[in-house]
Amino acid sequence: MAKVMAVNAGSSSLKFKLYEMPEAKVICSGNAERIGHEDAIFGIKYNGESSKDIVPILDHERAVELLADALISKGIIKSMDEIVAIGHRIVQGGKYFSKSVLFDKKTEDLIESLIPLAPLHNRAHLVGFRAFKKYLPDVTSVAVFDTAFHQTMEEQDYLFPIPYEYSVKYDCRRYGAHGTSHQYLSREGLKYLEGVEHPRIISCHIGSGASITAIKDGKCVATSMGLSPLGGIMMGTRTGDLDPTVMNYLCQCTGKSVEEMFQIFNKKSGLLGVSEVSNDSRDIAAAIAQGNKLAMLADTMFVRRVCDFIGQYFVRLGGADLIIFSAGIGENGPDFREKVCKELEPSLGVKIDPSKNDGLRGKEALISKPDSKIKVVVIPTDEELVIAQDAYSYYLAK
């Protein structure tokens, strides 16, 4: 048995989950929030208990120190040396990484070179990695990339119709995101497709950030997010795909700069922008119940955009054997799943069983009827498990 940690470092946060491997048993999990502030929050869950403290956490190194202190003082481990490997989530791996790799100097430099493609994420991931490296210099460290799973796309699927010179010179192309989640879901989905020789899966990771991926024979052939997580379907605060003219036109109309409008597209659009209520689907549902017409419009647009991509990927795959719903809304939104599947029924023959779908939240279940032409399943995603498994594999290979 060995202890492996999965880490997701943000610009002001540090999420972690400690596993006992190879059993994949979760020992503890937690999060340091508001890093950089005197009133930061450090929380940890273990043995069915949880604690949360408001303490000064001025940098990620201090967050790692607090984590180490908590693990030992609470008797979760006797020494940090018990942790044999750490897997670090990295959002953007560019064209360089099609799988998880050891976090050595070359990897570190390449991740740093990709900061322009994911300025908020990659920079923060490096800060987290360096904080752990300073505290545990000899531990096996592995970089696990959100983009790696999508590297199997063909040129015609990942290139944009811009001058080819720009695609090559500036690495401007579709990279996708949520790859670790889609990889996990595609593996778990196979148990519903016994006997299918070439499984075709449409994986829907639908949360505040959302993406849809077409998967054939376990490999990504197309994904909705683009150069950045702004592309694809409409999301909580993001526009999804737009006519590029919208940027130029609205800048002219409002007098706002491209950067200002870009931030609006990222943080004030999507469900929030259309509804003028919230980016949270639960708040949207409450507003709909009160007769809010803009909330109804936002909900209808959201469902429609999801269905558009499912239909597109049905064609791209030459059919589909399984549709998977996952992530915050996909796992916990029975009404959302019902609306999507009802819209797909006339064209794709999708039929869900209300007795299986209604009230289903956060649990795995097959929700389609036996006569549905495509199976539909809800599978809670587990990106941290994939990160831990990859880190553990590198530890064993040492």
C-alpha positions as CSV (number, residue, x, y, z in Angstrom):
1,M,0.0,0.0,0.0
2,A,1.2,3.5,-0.8
3,K,-0.2,7.0,-0.2
4,V,-0.6,9.3,-3.2
5,M,-1.9,12.8,-3.3
6,A,-3.8,14.5,-6.1
7,V,-3.4,18.3,-6.1
8,N,-5.2,21.1,-8.0
9,A,-3.6,24.5,-7.4
10,G,-5.5,27.6,-8.3
11,S,-4.3,31.2,-8.2
12,S,-5.7,31.6,-4.6
13,S,-6.5,28.0,-3.7
14,L,-5.0,24.6,-3.2
15,K,-7.3,21.6,-3.4
16,F,-6.0,18.1,-2.4
17,K,-7.1,14.5,-2.0
18,L,-5.0,11.8,-0.4
19,Y,-5.4,8.2,-1.5
20,E,-4.4,4.8,-0.4
21,M,-3.2,3.0,-3.5
22,P,-3.7,0.8,-5.4
23,E,-7.1,0.4,-3.6
24,A,-7.9,4.0,-4.5
25,K,-9.3,4.5,-1.0
26,V,-9.8,8.2,-0.1
27,I,-8.0,8.9,3.1
28,C,-8.7,12.6,3.3
29,S,-9.5,15.7,1.2
30,G,-9.6,19.4,1.6
31,N,-8.9,22.9,0.3
32,A,-7.0,26.0,1.2
33,E,-9.0,29.0,0.0
34,R,-8.3,32.7,-0.3
35,I,-4.6,32.2,-0.3
36,G,-2.8,35.6,-0.1
37,H,-5.2,36.9,2.6
38,E,-5.1,37.1,6.4
39,D,-8.5,35.6,6.6
40,A,-7.9,32.6,4.4
41,I,-9.7,29.3,5.0
42,F,-8.2,25.9,5.5
43,G,-10.5,22.9,5.5
44,I,-10.0,19.1,5.7
45,K,-12.2,16.1,5.8
46,Y,-11.2,12.7,7.2
47,N,-12.7,9.7,8.9
48,G,-16.2,11.1,8.5
49,E,-15.1,14.3,10.3
50,S,-14.3,17.8,9.0
51,S,-12.7,20.9,10.2
52,K,-12.4,24.4,8.8
53,D,-10.2,27.2,10.2
54,I,-9.8,30.9,9.2
55,V,-6.1,31.6,9.3
56,P,-3.5,33.7,7.5
57,I,-2.3,31.9,4.4
58,L,-0.1,34.4,2.5
59,D,1.3,32.0,-0.1
60,H,1.0,28.5,-1.4
61,E,4.1,27.4,0.6
62,R,2.2,28.2,3.8
63,A,-0.8,26.3,2.5
64,V,1.4,23.2,2.1
65,E,2.8,23.7,5.6
66,L,-0.7,23.8,7.0
67,L,-1.7,20.7,5.1
68,A,1.4,18.8,6.4
69,D,0.7,20.0,9.9
70,A,-2.9,18.8,9.7
71,L,-2.1,15.4,8.3
72,I,0.3,14.7,11.1
73,S,-1.4,16.4,14.0
74,K,-4.7,14.7,13.2
75,G,-3.0,11.3,13.0
76,I,-3.9,10.8,9.3
77,I,-0.2,10.0,8.6
78,K,2.8,9.7,10.9
79,S,5.2,11.5,8.5
80,M,5.0,13.3,5.1
81,D,7.5,10.7,3.9
82,E,4.6,8.3,3.7
83,I,3.4,10.2,0.6
84,V,5.3,8.5,-2.3
85,A,3.8,10.5,-5.2
86,I,2.0,13.7,-6.0
87,G,-0.1,14.2,-9.1
88,H,-0.6,17.8,-10.1
89,R,-3.5,18.9,-12.3
90,I,-2.3,21.1,-15.2
91,V,-5.0,22.7,-17.4
92,Q,-2.9,23.4,-20.5
93,G,-0.4,21.0,-22.0
94,G,-0.5,22.5,-25.5
95,K,0.8,20.3,-28.3
96,Y,3.5,18.9,-26.2
97,F,1.7,16.4,-23.9
98,S,-0.5,13.6,-24.9
99,K,-0.2,11.8,-21.6
100,S,0.8,12.4,-18.0
101,V,4.6,12.9,-17.5
102,L,7.1,13.2,-14.7
103,F,7.3,16.7,-13.4
104,D,11.0,17.4,-14.2
105,K,12.7,20.6,-15.3
106,K,11.8,20.1,-18.9
107,T,8.2,19.6,-18.1
108,E,8.2,22.7,-15.8
109,D,9.7,24.9,-18.5
110,L,7.2,23.7,-21.1
111,I,4.3,24.3,-18.8
112,E,5.6,27.8,-18.1
113,S,5.9,28.5,-21.9
114,L,2.2,27.7,-22.2
115,I,1.1,30.3,-19.7
116,P,-0.2,32.6,-22.5
117,L,-2.7,29.9,-23.4
118,A,-3.9,29.6,-19.8
119,P,-2.6,32.5,-17.9
120,L,-4.6,32.0,-14.7
121,H,-4.4,28.3,-14.6
122,N,-0.8,27.3,-15.6
123,R,0.9,29.9,-13.6
124,A,-1.0,28.8,-10.5
125,H,-0.3,25.1,-11.1
126,L,3.4,25.9,-11.2
127,V,3.2,27.8,-8.0
128,G,1.6,24.8,-6.3
129,F,4.1,22.4,-7.8
130,R,7.0,24.5,-6.6
131,A,5.5,24.8,-3.1
132,F,5.3,21.0,-2.8
133,K,8.7,20.6,-4.3
134,K,10.3,22.8,-1.7
135,Y,8.6,20.9,1.1
136,L,9.0,17.4,-0.4
137,P,12.0,17.6,-2.8
138,D,12.4,13.9,-3.4
139,V,8.8,12.8,-3.9
140,T,7.7,11.5,-7.3
141,S,5.8,14.4,-8.9
142,V,3.7,13.9,-12.0
143,A,1.9,16.4,-14.3
144,V,-1.6,15.4,-15.4
145,F,-3.0,17.5,-18.2
146,D,-6.6,18.5,-18.9
147,T,-5.7,18.7,-22.6
148,A,-3.8,15.4,-23.0
149,F,-6.9,13.2,-23.7
150,H,-7.9,15.4,-26.6
151,Q,-4.5,15.1,-28.4
152,T,-5.9,12.2,-30.4
153,M,-8.1,14.6,-32.5
154,E,-7.3,14.8,-36.2
155,E,-6.1,18.0,-37.9
156,Q,-9.5,18.7,-39.5
157,D,-11.1,18.5,-36.0
158,Y,-8.6,20.6,-34.0
159,L,-7.6,23.3,-36.5
160,F,-9.5,26.5,-36.9
161,P,-10.3,27.9,-40.4
162,I,-7.7,30.7,-40.0
163,P,-4.6,31.3,-42.1
164,Y,-2.6,28.0,-41.7
165,E,0.5,30.1,-40.9
166,Y,-1.2,31.3,-37.7
167,S,-2.1,27.8,-36.6
168,V,1.5,26.6,-37.0
169,K,3.4,29.8,-35.9
170,Y,1.3,30.5,-32.8
171,D,0.0,27.0,-32.0
172,C,-3.5,28.5,-32.4
173,R,-5.8,25.5,-32.4
174,R,-8.5,23.6,-30.4
175,Y,-7.1,22.1,-27.2
176,G,-10.2,21.3,-25.3
177,A,-10.4,20.9,-21.5
178,H,-11.9,18.6,-18.9
179,G,-9.9,15.8,-20.6
180,T,-9.2,14.0,-17.3
181,S,-12.9,13.9,-16.6
182,H,-13.8,12.7,-20.1
183,Q,-11.1,10.1,-19.9
184,Y,-12.5,8.7,-16.6
185,L,-16.1,8.8,-17.9
186,S,-15.2,7.0,-21.1
187,R,-13.5,4.2,-19.1
188,E,-16.4,3.9,-16.7
189,G,-19.0,4.0,-19.5
190,L,-17.6,0.8,-21.1
191,K,-19.3,-1.4,-18.6
192,Y,-22.6,-0.4,-20.1
193,L,-21.4,-1.4,-23.6
194,E,-20.4,-5.1,-23.2
195,G,-20.2,-6.7,-26.6
196,V,-20.0,-3.4,-28.5
197,E,-17.0,-3.8,-30.8
198,H,-16.2,-0.1,-31.4
199,P,-17.9,1.9,-28.7
200,R,-19.1,5.4,-29.5
201,I,-19.6,7.6,-26.5
202,I,-20.8,11.2,-26.1
203,S,-19.5,12.4,-22.8
204,C,-21.2,15.5,-21.3
205,H,-19.3,17.2,-18.5
206,I,-21.9,19.8,-17.6
207,G,-21.1,22.1,-14.7
208,S,-20.6,25.8,-14.4
209,G,-17.8,25.1,-16.9
210,A,-19.1,22.6,-19.5
211,S,-17.8,20.6,-22.4
212,I,-18.9,17.7,-24.6
213,T,-16.6,15.2,-26.1
214,A,-17.1,12.6,-28.9
215,I,-15.2,9.4,-28.0
216,K,-14.6,6.3,-30.3
217,D,-12.7,3.2,-29.2
218,G,-11.6,5.1,-26.1
219,K,-10.1,8.0,-27.9
220,C,-11.3,11.6,-28.3
221,V,-12.2,12.5,-31.9
222,A,-13.8,15.9,-31.2
223,T,-14.4,18.2,-28.2
224,S,-16.4,21.4,-27.7
225,M,-14.0,23.7,-25.9
226,G,-11.5,25.4,-28.1
227,L,-8.2,27.3,-27.7
228,S,-9.5,28.1,-24.2
229,P,-12.4,27.0,-22.0
230,L,-14.4,29.9,-23.4
231,G,-15.4,28.0,-26.5
232,G,-18.0,25.4,-27.1
233,I,-21.4,25.3,-25.4
234,M,-23.0,28.1,-23.3
235,M,-21.9,27.9,-19.7
236,G,-22.5,29.4,-16.3
237,T,-20.7,32.7,-17.1
238,R,-19.1,31.9,-20.5
239,T,-20.6,32.5,-23.9
240,G,-19.4,29.4,-25.6
241,D,-19.0,29.7,-29.4
242,L,-19.8,33.0,-31.0
243,D,-19.7,34.8,-34.3
244,P,-16.3,36.6,-34.0
245,T,-17.9,39.7,-35.3
246,V,-19.8,40.0,-32.0
247,M,-16.5,41.0,-30.2
248,N,-15.8,43.8,-32.8
249,Y,-19.4,45.0,-32.9
250,L,-19.9,45.3,-29.2
251,C,-16.6,47.0,-28.6
252,Q,-17.7,49.6,-31.1
253,C,-21.1,49.9,-29.5
254,T,-20.0,50.1,-25.9
255,G,-16.6,51.8,-26.2
256,K,-15.1,48.9,-24.2
257,S,-11.7,47.5,-25.1
258,V,-11.1,44.0,-26.4
259,E,-9.8,42.9,-23.1
260,E,-12.8,44.3,-21.2
261,M,-15.2,42.6,-23.6
262,F,-13.2,39.4,-23.4
263,Q,-13.6,39.4,-19.6
264,I,-17.4,40.0,-20.0
265,F,-17.6,37.0,-22.4
266,N,-15.8,34.9,-19.7
267,K,-17.3,36.1,-16.5
268,K,-20.6,37.9,-17.1
269,S,-22.2,36.0,-20.0
270,G,-23.8,32.5,-20.3
271,L,-26.6,31.7,-17.9
272,L,-25.7,34.7,-15.8
273,G,-25.7,37.1,-18.8
274,V,-29.0,36.0,-20.4
275,S,-31.0,35.4,-17.2
276,E,-29.6,38.5,-15.3
277,V,-30.2,36.3,-12.3
278,S,-27.3,33.9,-11.6
279,N,-24.8,31.5,-13.1
280,D,-26.1,28.8,-10.8
281,S,-28.6,26.5,-12.4
282,R,-30.4,26.1,-9.1
283,D,-31.0,29.8,-8.9
284,I,-32.2,29.7,-12.5
285,A,-34.7,27.0,-11.7
286,A,-36.0,28.9,-8.7
287,A,-36.5,32.0,-10.9
288,I,-38.3,29.9,-13.5
289,A,-40.7,28.7,-10.9
290,Q,-41.5,32.3,-10.1
291,G,-42.2,33.0,-13.8
292,N,-39.0,34.8,-14.7
293,K,-39.0,35.0,-18.5
294,L,-35.3,35.7,-18.9
295,A,-34.5,32.7,-16.7
296,M,-36.7,30.6,-18.9
297,L,-34.9,31.9,-22.0
298,A,-31.4,31.2,-20.5
299,D,-32.5,27.6,-19.6
300,T,-33.9,27.0,-23.0
301,M,-30.8,28.3,-24.7
302,F,-28.6,26.2,-22.5
303,V,-30.4,23.0,-23.3
304,R,-30.5,23.8,-27.0
305,R,-26.7,24.4,-27.1
306,V,-26.1,21.1,-25.4
307,C,-28.4,19.3,-27.8
308,D,-26.7,21.0,-30.8
309,F,-23.3,19.5,-29.9
310,I,-24.7,16.1,-29.1
311,G,-26.3,16.1,-32.5
312,Q,-23.1,17.2,-34.2
313,Y,-21.1,14.5,-32.4
314,F,-23.7,11.8,-33.3
315,V,-22.9,12.6,-36.9
316,R,-19.2,12.8,-36.3
317,L,-19.2,9.4,-34.7
318,G,-21.5,7.8,-37.2
319,G,-24.0,7.2,-34.4
320,A,-23.7,6.7,-30.7
321,D,-24.0,3.9,-28.2
322,L,-23.9,5.8,-25.0
323,I,-24.5,9.4,-23.7
324,I,-23.0,10.2,-20.3
325,F,-24.1,13.0,-18.1
326,S,-21.6,14.2,-15.4
327,A,-20.3,17.1,-13.3
328,G,-22.4,19.5,-11.2
329,I,-25.4,19.9,-13.4
330,G,-25.1,16.6,-15.3
331,E,-25.0,14.6,-12.1
332,N,-27.5,16.7,-10.0
333,G,-29.9,18.1,-12.5
334,P,-32.7,15.6,-13.3
335,D,-34.8,18.3,-14.9
336,F,-31.9,19.3,-17.1
337,R,-31.3,15.8,-18.2
338,E,-35.0,15.3,-19.0
339,K,-35.2,18.4,-21.1
340,V,-32.1,17.5,-23.1
341,C,-33.2,13.9,-23.7
342,K,-36.8,15.0,-24.7
343,E,-35.3,17.3,-27.3
344,L,-33.1,14.5,-28.7
345,E,-35.9,11.9,-28.8
346,P,-37.5,12.8,-32.2
347,S,-34.3,12.7,-34.1
348,L,-32.0,10.3,-32.1
349,G,-34.6,8.0,-30.5
350,V,-33.4,8.8,-27.0
351,K,-35.8,7.8,-24.2
352,I,-35.2,8.1,-20.5
353,D,-37.1,6.5,-17.7
354,P,-38.6,9.1,-15.3
355,S,-38.6,6.6,-12.5
356,K,-34.8,6.3,-12.8
357,N,-34.0,9.9,-13.6
358,D,-36.3,11.8,-11.3
359,G,-34.6,12.7,-8.0
360,L,-31.3,11.1,-9.1
361,R,-28.5,13.3,-7.8
362,G,-24.8,12.5,-7.4
363,K,-25.2,8.8,-8.0
364,E,-24.4,6.5,-11.0
365,A,-27.4,5.0,-12.8
366,L,-28.6,3.9,-16.2
367,I,-31.6,6.2,-16.8
368,S,-32.7,5.3,-20.4
369,K,-35.5,2.9,-21.2
370,P,-34.8,-0.5,-22.7
371,D,-36.1,0.7,-26.1
372,S,-34.0,3.8,-26.2
373,K,-31.8,3.8,-29.4
374,I,-28.9,5.2,-27.3
375,K,-28.2,4.3,-23.7
376,V,-28.1,7.2,-21.3
377,V,-26.2,7.0,-18.0
378,V,-25.3,9.3,-15.2
379,I,-21.7,8.8,-13.9
380,P,-20.2,11.1,-11.2
381,T,-16.8,12.1,-12.5
382,D,-13.6,11.6,-10.5
383,E,-10.7,13.6,-12.0
384,E,-8.7,13.3,-8.8
385,L,-8.7,9.5,-9.0
386,V,-7.2,9.6,-12.5
387,I,-4.5,12.0,-11.3
388,A,-3.7,9.8,-8.4
389,Q,-3.6,6.6,-10.6
390,D,-1.2,8.2,-13.1
391,A,1.1,9.5,-10.3
392,Y,1.0,6.0,-8.7
393,S,1.9,4.4,-12.0
394,Y,5.1,6.6,-12.3
395,Y,6.0,5.7,-8.7
396,L,5.8,2.0,-9.5
397,A,7.9,2.5,-12.6
398,K,10.8,4.1,-10.7
